[in-house]
Amino acid sequence: MTTVLQPATREALAALTERLDAYADGASARDLTTVADELFAVARFLDGERSIQRLLADSSSPEEGRADLVRRLFGQQLSQATLDLVTELARKRWSKARDVVTAAEALARQTAVAIAEKNGSLDEVEDQLFRFGRILGREPELAALLSDTATPVEGRVRLLDSVLGDRVYPVTAMLLREAVRLPRGRHLDVVAEELAELAAARRDRSVAKVRTPVALTPDQESKLADTLGRIYGRTISLQVELDRNLLGGLVVQVGGEVIDGSVAGRLAAARRSLPS
């Protein structure tokens, strides 16, 4: 489930994201890869250091004092672009200490998605993340092994790599590896779908989750996306899943709204309308 952020944290993260986007617009994919790797490392470090979290989130201490702490901790280890972002993170006001970890991880994910945007793999990355989330949903044993924090993290990453092989883009692998390295009590299948939605949002698109009993042709997908775009007044990205139980028709979910045009759905509605 997506983390619900309090107002101070939402405001701080929005400002940091705007700063990151301004940098990403002029950066190369190689530079963004460095920043993403470093931000993920910062998130993992902060996750294990509760005292540092509290110091960085302590709004009663001077902003520059918190920024100086970041420079002392990371100044020799990070590129200038990453150090600037983390220093600005330290200056912000956070609702609670754990939010500094959430922010560092969110910035790292946004940077990774920006890499896919730069190299033209964003569509494929979104699709791969969505489909991997579905695989984990169908394979609970695999999901449990990847999320088992009682086993060494690098062993879990090796298991993930063996499952992914060379069938996914580097950004997809990066995002999933980091989700395994920093689980934070989240279900990996849910995280994968959230990452797919993040990729879609990078293009200012909404995600429509479509269930269909038969595969849609590219032309059908294009027409459906256009129709949904007219309904919702914004560009729609489709995530299509085969579901033989539907018999016919489609079930479409956009956010919390579900449009059930399936045969199974109509039959269920008819049964409900029959007198008891």
QUIPE-V464882 format. One record per backbone hydrogen bond with DSSP energy under -0.5 kcal/mol. NH is the residue of the N-H (numbers start at 0). CO is the residue of the C=O. If there is no record, write none. Layout:
# QUIPE-V464882
<<NH CO> <NH CO>>
This chain:
# QUIPE-V464882
<<4 2> <9 5> <10 6> <11 7> <12 8> <13 9> <14 10> <15 11> <16 12> <17 13> <18 14> <19 15> <20 16> <21 17> <22 18> <23 19> <24 20> <25 21> <25 22> <26 22> <26 23> <31 27> <32 28> <33 29> <34 30> <35 31> <36 32> <37 33> <38 34> <39 35> <40 36> <41 37> <42 38> <43 39> <44 40> <45 41> <46 42> <47 43> <47 44> <48 45> <49 47> <52 48> <53 49> <54 50> <55 51> <56 52> <57 53> <57 54> <58 56> <60 57> <65 61> <66 62> <67 63> <68 64> <69 65> <70 66> <71 67> <72 68> <73 69> <74 70> <76 73> <77 73> <82 78> <83 79> <84 80> <85 81> <86 82> <87 83> <88 84> <89 85> <90 86> <91 87> <91 88> <98 95> <99 96> <100 97> <101 97> <102 98> <103 99> <104 100> <105 101> <106 102> <107 103> <108 104> <109 105> <110 106> <111 107> <112 108> <113 109> <114 110> <115 111> <116 112> <117 113> <118 114> <119 115> <119 116> <120 115> <121 115> <124 120> <125 121> <126 122> <127 123> <128 124> <129 125> <130 126> <131 127> <132 128> <133 129> <134 130> <135 131> <136 132> <137 133> <138 134> <142 138> <143 139> <144 140> <145 141> <146 142> <147 143> <147 144> <148 146> <150 147> <154 151> <155 151> <156 152> <157 153> <158 154> <159 155> <160 156> <161 157> <162 158> <163 159> <164 160> <166 163> <172 168> <173 169> <174 170> <175 171> <176 172> <177 173> <178 174> <179 175> <180 176> <181 177> <182 179> <185 182> <190 186> <191 187> <192 188> <193 189> <194 190> <195 191> <196 192> <197 193> <198 194> <199 195> <200 196> <201 197> <202 199> <203 200> <204 199> <205 234> <207 236> <208 206> <208 252> <209 207> <209 238> <210 250> <211 240> <212 248> <220 216> <221 217> <222 218> <223 219> <224 220> <225 221> <226 222> <227 223> <228 224> <229 225> <230 226> <231 227> <232 228> <233 228> <236 205> <238 207> <240 209> <242 211> <245 242> <246 243> <247 245> <250 210> <251 258> <252 208> <253 256> <254 206> <254 252> <256 253> <258 251> <259 257> <260 249> <260 258> <262 245> <262 247> <263 245> <265 261> <266 262> <267 263> <268 264> <269 265> <270 266> <271 267> <272 268> <273 269> <273 270>>
